[in-house]
Amino acid sequence: ANRGQLANSEVEFFARAPGYTLYLTPKAAVFRLGSHVVRMRLAATAIEGGDTLEGRTNYFPSSDPKQWHTNIPSYRRVRYRSVSPGIDVVFHGDQRRVEYDLVVAPGADPRAFHLEFDGASQLRIDSGGELVVRAGREELRQQKPAIYQKVTAFAPP
């Protein structure tokens, strides 16, 4: 979570992964790829952290205690609520890669969700089905989509 340790107050959450930094604002997921910036537009009604991780983070950028940022929580997931009717986007990841899922409510139309990127010089689907977002010489790869449905088990009486 950004609690003032980043100068840009629009950023609510951020994550670092090999080759890029991800900044999450209410209107976009912003990827910094080297010196290039690519924005994935996401207009949400709310953005919130979920699944709080153990431990807290502290930032001490100088010897002045007024500039310290302490006891900052970290989250396993960040949810963008209602980016399209009945559709949320949930970012999650590990130390190697940040990914996102579309969470589609029953009865919602997944075709209502569209990806829009600003700052990309090229978008393409590679032979393995991954979305390749190119910005200058840098590439951001997004895994081929997978679909699944949570089903409640039915036990006969």
Disulfide bonds with the S-S distance in Angstrom:
none
